[in-house]
Amino acid sequence: MIATVKRELLVRHLEAWAPAALHRARRVIYAHGYADAQSGASAEAAARVLAEQTDFVRGRELTMLLVGDDVTPVADRLAGIPELALLSMHAVSGGTEERFGVALKAASAQRVPLLGFLDAASASEPPSPATVAALTAGKPAEVLLALAPGVSAEAYRAGWPLFTAVELATGDEPGELLAFGTTSGKSLEGFKEALWAVDEFAGVRYRDPADPDRHLIDISLSPHPGPLRREILAHLGRVGSATVTELRTFALTETIYRAADATRVLHTLADSGAVTRRPPHGRLGGDVVISLP
């Protein structure tokens, strides 16, 4: 079920990313790492999304890069799908860790719209930070990175101005970690919208890595606000006070929640007296200062 959630998130994000990238540039690259047999379903789903961009592809180059230990089975499977004919595909075997950065350079991925998907949750070792950072050569650049349970995403933040992570959990034990890095605030907002819009699959819930109480949250368009409430209060305890705009940015970049979720929580906190606001009355606009009592 976790694999299904990851695949749907990838598809939803690609559906927004691909047309925007093709509208911006004549060359666009999607790089799929760890594209071995177990990744075939995700690679095919991604390829079909890219193939749907036929209105944008004319006069442009849309490339899908497959990298893994042995990508031949996946590449052969995709080559047999007629509707993928407009998609330029390059398959590189020899290991994601060993070949990913080299494959990006060979594909001239520098300074073109670039999105990478690296599902390393089943890999024998986590990817090196350098492998993930190779994607920052794109302009703009984005990465979706899946890590095995218990592996921290902190080592992969370097080079990504905006970075967030969510744990995909099925119980109290640690679950896989899905991290997203981008150079675009709009893309981060889009990823967060997709995160809460995926279909709710039985047994799969989210956990915010920053939540010390490790609260499990059902996948919902209106997620439970408890963890965000605790994280905002803890943040205010550290910084003393912050504007509504700063707290919305904190929620977007440092938690699994959206900026709009922060606004709802701040209304509740102010109404209950858990925080004070300056000025004390009026609309809760972006310049209103929020503090602990």
N, C-alpha and C positions, 0 to 999 in steps of 0.2 A: 504493500500500500504506500510506503514511503516513496518508492520508485515512481509510483503513479503521480503523487503530489509533485515531486521534482519535475517530472515530464510535463505536467500541466502548467507549472510555473514557467518552465522554459518556453513552452508554446505561447502562452499569453504574453510573455515579455517579447518574444520574437515578433509576434503579430503587431506590436506597437513599434518596436525598434526598426525592423526592416524597411517599411515604407518611409519612415522619417529619415533613415540613413541614405536611402536611394534618392530621396528628394534633395538631399544636401550635397551628394557627391556622385561622381561618375564611377568610382570604384568603391566597393563595399566588401568586407571580408567577415565571415563567420567561422570561427575556429573551434572545432569540437575535439577536445582532448580525451584520452582514455577511451578512444573509439574502437574498442574491441568487441567481441561477440556479445558480451553481456550489456553493452551500450547500444546495441542495434536498434532497439525500439525508440530510444531517445533521438538517435541520429536520424532515423527515418522520419520521426515526427518533425524535427527541425527542418529537414530537407523539404518536406511537403509545405511547410509554412513559407519557406523561401521561394519555392516554386510557384506559389500563389501570387507572387509579386510581378506577374507578367506585364502589367501595365507600366511598371517602373523600369523593368529590365531592359527594354528596347533602348539601345544607345548607351547602355551602362553595363558594367561588369560586376556581376554578383558571384562571389567565390565562396565555396564551402571547403574548409580545410579539415581533413580527418587525420588525426595523429594518435598512435597507440602502439602497443607491442606488435600486433599483427592486425592491420585494418582491412586486409584483403576480403574476409567474409562480409564485412559491413559495406565496403565499397562495391563488391559484386552485387549485393542485395539492392543497393540504391541504383546501380547502373541498369538494373532490370525494370525500373519504374519509368515508363515512357514520359510521364508529365514532368520529370526532372531534367529533361533534355536541355532546357534553357539555363540550367545551373552549371556553372564551371566548378568542377570538383577535383581536388588534389588529395591523394591518399599517401600518407607517409608512415611507414612502419619502422620499428626500432625502439619504441618506448617513448612515452610522453615526456618523461623527465629528461631523456637524452636528446629528443628531437624537436620538442615543441618550439623553443626559441629559434632554432635553426630554420624550421619550416616557416615560421612567421617572416623571417628575414628573406627567405627564398621567394615568398609570396608577395614581397614588397608591401608589407602591412604597415609600414611607417606612414604616419600622418594621413591615414584614411580611416573612415568609420570602421571600428573593429569591436566585435563582441566575441568573447570566449566563454565556452562552457566546459568546465573541468570537473567531472564527477569522479573524485578520488576517494569516495567513501569505501570502496572495496579494494583499493590499491594496497600493496604490501607495505608501502611507506607513504607518508604524506608528501605532497609535492614540495619542492624547495621554494622559498619565497622568490627566487630568481625566475623560476618557471612561470609563476603567476605574474610577476612584474614585467615579463616580456610583453604582455598585452598592453602595457601603458604606452607602447610605441604608437598606438592608434590615436587618431584625433577626429572625433572623440573616442574614448576607449571605455569598455565595460567588461566585467567578468562576473560570471556565476560560478561559484566554487562550492562543491560538496565535499565535506570532510567526515572522516570516520568518527563514531562516538568517542568523546573524551579528548579530541584534538582541538586545540584553541585556534581561533582565526586571527589572533592578534599579530602573529608574525607576518601576515599577508597584507596588513594595512598600508605599508610603505608604498608611496607612489599613487595612492588613490585618495583624492581630496575628500571624497564621500564614500563611506564604508559602513555596512551594517551586516548583522548576522542574526539568524533565527535557528533555534533547535527544533528539529522535527522529531517529536517524541511519541512513543506508544505506551509509556508507563513511567514509573519513578526513575528507572535507570536512564543514564545519559543517552540521547538520541543523536542521529546524524546532524551535523551543523551545515547550514546553507548560508554562505556569505555572498554579498553583492557589493562590488566596488564600481564606482563610476566617476567620471569627471563632470557629470551634468546633474544639477539639482532636479531638473524636470524628469530625468530618467529615474532618479531615486524615488521621487513621488510616484511615478508610474509603477515601479517595482512594488512599492508598498501597497498600492491599490490592487495589483495582481495578487499579492500575498494573501490578502483577506477575501479575495473574490473567487479563489479556487473552490471547486466542489469539496464539500466536507466528506472525507473518506473515513469509513468506520475505523475507530481506534487511533487515528493520527491527529495529534494536537500540536500546538506550538508552545515553546517555552522561550522566554526572553533570557539570553545568556547573562544579562546584567541584573536580573532579578534574584536577590539573595535567597528568597523564599522558594524559588524554583516552581512557581505556580504554573500549572498546565492551563492553556487557554484554548477553548474550542475555536475552530476556524469559522469565522462569521463576519459578515459585512459590518456588524456592530460588536466588536470584540469586548470581552469583559475588561473593565477599566482598572481593576484592582492593582495589577502590577505597575501600570503606568502611574497611578496615583502615588504608590510607594516610591517609585523612582523620581518623580518630580519633587516630592517632599524631601527626599534624601539629597537631591541636587540643590535645592534651596538651602538645605542645612550646610552644604559645602560653600556655596557662593554668596549666601546672605540674601540677595534679592536678584530678580531678573525681570526683564520686560516679557510681555506675552509673546512677542515675536521671538525672543531668545529661547523661551520655553517651548514654543512650537518647533523651532529648529533643533533643540535638544531632543525632543521626542522623535523627530524625523531621522536624525543622524545617529543617536545613541541608544535607541530602543527599537523594538520591532513595530512600534505603532506609527501612525500617520500624524501629520501636523494637526489635522482636524480633530483627531482623538484627544490631543492635548487641550484644545479649546474647550471641548466638552468637559474634560476633567477639571479644568481651571474654574469653569462656572460652578461646578459642584463644590469644589474646595472653598471658593469664595462665599458661596451661599451658606455653607455649613460653619464658616468661621475658622476653618483649618488654616487658611492663609488670609493675609490682609492685602488690600489693593490700594494703589495711589494713582489717580484720585479715587476716593471711596465710592463714588457713584458714577452712573453713566455706562455707556457701552464698553464692553471689555475689548477695547481696541489694542492694536499691536504695541502702542507706546505705554500702555498701562503697566506700572511696576508692581510685581507680586513679591511678597515677603512672608516669612513665617511670623506668627504673632509675637 
